[in-house]
Amino acid sequence: MLRPLLRDSARESAAALRGDPEMPAAEIARRHAICRSNACGQYLDLHDQCAECGCRVATKVAWRTAACPLGHWAALTPVDIPPPPPNPPPA
């Protein structure tokens, strides 16, 4: 569960550094309402947590680069994290 959180956090940090627009409050509310409706059966109300990915829903719905792992809502900002440079050939 830690791996998706770290990945999403890195993506959100990259978006902030690029200066991407903030997530609109209406979109945050819409996403949270979808999760709280528990149509997928994965929302854990007691902890406001998703059983599928393990995220704290209130945090993830506010990240512009995050997407629902079950496809209920998509990321608003494209994820553009450049790949690491190739290893140079040994000398």
Steps between C-alpha positions, in 0.01 A plus 500: 500500500793732548620470140186659341509781756864578425441482124198731518684738732792524256263570212319770694830661601610504135173668400545765770857569388380540141245754621195302391169654613364399839216249520163682493303464824196381307703214349634400842144488634378302197775240536447465875125455447567220252722322752262555791211356297691167524361372170811282463483364855858607577438814708576461871292771665656470846844603371400685178720248322489304174540126553617456138807725510527574872496877456344753731220614273491866613864534398489312171189673362678836540802398291467610138723216377322219689244268344265248654655152463155368404441769235229703677688827441805592297802719555455860386867567433707281273776319680831607347780360709800455273663157502841473661794545264646180357806361668819592315691206352780372720841642415 
